[in-house]
Amino acid sequence: MGTRNRITNMTGVLTILSLLFGLPLQATAGPFGVKSGITQNNLVELYSSEGCSSCPPAEKWMAGLRSRKSLWKTFVPLGFHVDYWNRLGWVDRFSQEEYTRRQYRYSSEWRSSRVYTPGFVLNGREWRMKRKGAALEKKGKPVGVLSATKTGKHKYRVTFRPNGKPGLMVLYGALLGNGLVSHVLRGENKGRTLKHEFVVLALDKQGMKEKGKTLTAEVTLKPKGKIAPKSNSVAFWVTTWKSQAPVQAVGGDL
């Protein structure tokens, strides 16, 4: 009896047992993949710090996005922890200088002279918390389809088919940590227990290659350090080479 026949017969046995005794069948999982629609999804970014006493309410609101049915369908959330408040007595273990530079670049694009936390960005524009909520449920204009497939332990292949002529574009990929908890011992949040969702633990940026009407690139999302979230998600978004404002975004839970 060949291997293929043994597998077929075993599948048949499991099916019979499931029908007779209500035993669950184990499905073989395929490669992880996510795909957007043609209309633009919203990319919401929070710039935060565990050393900032004003940030916990914003983090709580961000965590609340987990319960929204439109998560990953109409919006993609990202939590970037900056490092410029580490000098206040508490070093944020999620902070990266790279994320601080990202916030400063936004400030430059807006022709602003300051950065602050908590700071929200929606689709590349400064976004005040009082305006939060309904905007995340709305989809934008048709921009193209963005899809990503996991090809290795930390590697993803991403494809973008723009709704129009392809141009020079940049791909960003982020690994997100969920269910993260910190017991703050010093600084402005001393004595507080902070909970986080959608924290960026790894970020990669690559130029996209054009093949006909399709743009492709590969990113590696390997976390730094020994941070152990309860679960992970991934997010991908594409921009033009001139601006950090997203053209299309997609994401999902691993």
N, C-alpha and C positions, 0 to 999 in steps of 0.2 A: 504494500500500500504506500503510495507516494505522500510526500509532505502536504501537498495541496488537498488530497483526499482526507487526510487525518484532520486538518483544520476544518474542512467542510463538515465532516461527521461530528466533530466536537461542537461546532456551532449548532448543529441540529439537536444534539443532546441537551445543550444549554437552553435552547428554545423550548423543548418539551418540558424540561424541569421547571422553567419559568411559568409555563401555562398551567402545569399540574399543581405546583406548590407555591406559586407566587414569588419565586426567587428572582432577584434583580439581575438583569443582564449587564455585563460590563462592556461599554462601548470603547472602541479604540480611538483615541483622540488624534485628530489631524494636526498639522502645523498651525500655530497661532497666526491669525490674520485679522486686520481691520480695514474697513473701506468706507469712505464718506459718500454722500450723495453728490450731486453736481452743484448744489447751492452751498454758499459759504457757511461753515460752522463758526461759532463764536469762540475765540481764544481769550480766556480770562486769566490774568496773571496777578498774583498777590506778592508784593515785595514786603518781607516781614523779618522780624528778628526776635529771638527769645530774650534779648536784652532790652527790648522796648516795652514799656508798661502800657502803651496804647494798642499793642498788637493782639493780645488775647481775644478781644471781641471780633476782630477781623478773622482770626484763625477759626473761631467758633462758627462764624458765618460760612467760611470756606468749607469746614467739615460738614456743615449742613447740606452742602450740594450733593453729598453722597446719596441722599434720600430722594433726589429729584429724578423723575422718570425720564427726563430729557437729557440726563447725563450721558455723554458720548454721542448723543443723537443730534443735539443742536448746539452743544457747547463742550469745550475741553478745558479743564482747570489745571493751573500750574502754581505751585508755591515756591518762590525763590527766596531763600534766606540770605540776606546781605551780611557783610562782615564789619560794617563801620560802627556798630554799637558794641562790638566785643570789648572795647576799651572801658566799658562801664562796670566791669567786674564779673561778667558772665560771658564765657566764650560759647557761642551758639555752635553746636556740633554739626549742624546742617549748613552752616554758612560757607560761602565760597567767594573769593575775590572776583571770580569770573561773573558771578551773579550781580555783584555790585557794579562791575563795568557795564553789564547789560542795562541796568537801571540808569546809569549815567548816560549811556548812549541814547536811551529814550528821551532823557531830559534834553540832550543836545538836539535831537530831532524835533522836539517841541519848542526849541529855542527858549528853554527855561534855565534858570541859574541854580536850581536846587533839586535835591532828592529828599524823600522822607518815607517814614514807615508809620502805619501801614499804608502802602500805596498800591492802588488797583490800576490795572491797564486792561482795557477791553479792545480787542482788535487793533492794537497798536496806538490807542489813544488814552490819555489820562481819564480815569473814571472815578468819580466820587461815590462813596458808599451810599449816600442818600438816593442815588439813582440806580441802585442794584435791583436785581429781581427779574422783572419781566423781559428785559433786554436779552437775557440769556436764552429765552425760549424762541426768539425770532431768528429765522434764517435769513441770510443775505441774498445777494444777487447770484446768478449762475456763474461760477468761476472755474469749475473742473472737478474731476474725481481724484482723490488722494487715497492710495491704498498702501498697506505695509504688511509684510510677511516675515515671520521669524525664521532665520536660516541657520542659526547656530545658538550657542549658549547665551551670548550677549549681542548677537548680530541680527540686523534687520535690513531687508531690502525694501526700498520704498519707490513707488511709481506715482507720477502725477501726469494726468492727461488734462491739460488746460482747455478751457472753453474759449479757444481762440489760438492765435499764433504763439508757439512757445518762444520764450526769451531766456535771458540769463537769470537763473533762479538758484536759491540756496535752500537746502534742507536742514531742519533742526529735528533732533530726536531727543527725548528725555525719558529717563526711568524715574518713576514716582514711587514714593513710599507712603503707605497708609497705616493707620493705627499706631502711630508713633507717640510715645509718651516721654516727657522730660520732667524731672523733679528739680526745679531751679533752686540752687543753694545760695546764690549771691546776685547782686545787681538789682535793677528796678523791679524784677519779678520774684524776688527772694521769697521762698516759702510756697510758691504757687506750683501746681501741677499742670503742665501745658500739654494739650493733645493736638495732634496735627494729622491732616489728610493731604494727599496730593503733593507731598514735598519732593522737590527735584533733588534726586540723589546722584544723577549722572546726566551730563548734557554733551551732545556731539553735534557738530556742524560740518556740512559737506556741500561742495558745489555739485549741481546736478548735471548729468550728461544728457544731451539731446539726441534722440533717435526718432526721426520722423516727427510725429505729433506727441511723442511721449518723452518725459524726463525721468531719469532714474538716478538713484544714489544708494549707498549703503552706509549705515551708521553702526557704531559699537557703543552699547550702553552698559558699561561695567561700573558698578558703584565703588566709591572710594571708602576706605576704612571698614569698620566692623559694625555698621548700623544694621539692625535686624528688624525691619517692619513686619507687621502682621500679614501684609499682602503688598503686592506691587501692581502698578499700572504703567502703561507706556503712552506717550503722546508724540505726535509728529506734526510738523507744520512747515509750510514753504513760504518763502518771502522773495521779493526781488533783491538784487544785490545792493540796491541803494538804501533800503530801509528795513528795520526789524518788524514792521507791521505785517501780520500774516495775510497771505492770499487765501490759503485753505488750511484746515486743521482736521486731525482725526486722532482718536485714541481709544483705549479700552483697558479692561482689567485682565491681568495675566492669570 
